[in-house]
Every structure is written in structure tokens, then in C-alpha cells.
Amino acid sequence: MLRVRTVLLALAMGLSLALPVAVAELAGSEWRPTQLGDATLPEDADLFLRFESDGRLSGHSGCNSFFGSYRLEDGMIEMGPFGSTRMACEEPAMAREASFLDALAAVATYERDGPRLTFRDNAGRPLVVFVQADWD
């Protein structure tokens, strides 16, 4: 109850309540992948990933929508478990979707450089490279 009162008092006084740095770094942002492994993705691939401020994420994998959770700590990222819709689409969308979701499941670290976000595996290999799709 004390925390709730503190939050309400801070808001009433016009003070901002900062999110932890790691969460604040990605919270509320949306990203479009430009590279998946060694492959450059076309702009019309219809893929995106959105990070919410409450540890949830959502996105579109080219054919289906997906959702899950994420946690950031010291350059490390944990994502999942994931859920998704189960529509079937034509190729190459289905193969691209499977590769994208497999890459997200294998991510161990992230690196943000302004409007660019790179996900890497445990060995440091880049899995997915994103550009920021929102600017708010």
C-alpha cells in the first residue's frame, strides 16, 4: 500500500517514475527486422516485434500474430514462452515465419545502437537485425 501511495504522490507532484534502465531501453518500441541470419529481408515481409512496458511482447511473423513475455538484464534477453495464431500462408511467408520464430527462441543477448537492434545467440552470432519502426 505504501508503494501505491508513493506512486500516487509522485504523479500528483508531477514527478516522473523512471522504469529500470534495461526495460526503459526497449519498452514501448516497435522493430522491423531487416536481416534474418545471413538473409536480407524485403521491406514487405510483414514482420515486426513490439515491446510493452510490462514485460510483454507481441508481433507479426509474416503470416501469424504472436505474443509472449521478455526480460532484460545486463545485455541479456529472455523471451517466451510464445503463443500465436495458427493461420497457413503461402511460401515463402511460412518458411520465413518459421525462421524468424526460431531465431527469437534462440536469442541470448541484444545490442541497441540508436535505431538499430541486434539479437545474438550464445556464441555471439547475429540472429536478427532490426530497425526501429516507431519514433514516439
Rosetta blueprint (number, residue, H / E / L):
1 M L
2 L H
3 R H
4 V H
5 R H
6 T H
7 V H
8 L H
9 L H
10 A H
11 L H
12 A H
13 M L
14 G L
15 L L
16 S L
17 L L
18 A L
19 L L
20 P L
21 V H
22 A H
23 V H
24 A H
25 E H
26 L H
27 A L
28 G L
29 S L
30 E E
31 W E
32 R E
33 P E
34 T E
35 Q E
36 L E
37 G L
38 D L
39 A E
40 T E
41 L L
42 P L
43 E H
44 D H
45 A H
46 D L
47 L E
48 F E
49 L E
50 R E
51 F E
52 E L
53 S L
54 D L
55 G L
56 R E
57 L E
58 S E
59 G E
60 H E
61 S E
62 G L
63 C L
64 N L
65 S E
66 F E
67 F E
68 G E
69 S E
70 Y E
71 R E
72 L E
73 E E
74 D L
75 G L
76 M E
77 I E
78 E E
79 M E
80 G L
81 P L
82 F L
83 G E
84 S E
85 T L
86 R L
87 M L
88 A L
89 C L
90 E L
91 E L
92 P L
93 A H
94 M H
95 A H
96 R H
97 E H
98 A H
99 S H
100 F H
101 L H
102 D H
103 A H
104 L H
105 A H
106 A H
107 V L
108 A L
109 T E
110 Y E
111 E E
112 R E
113 D E
114 G L
115 P L
116 R E
117 L E
118 T E
119 F E
120 R E
121 D L
122 N L
123 A L
124 G L
125 R L
126 P E
127 L E
128 V E
129 V E
130 F E
131 V E
132 Q E
133 A L
134 D L
135 W L
136 D L
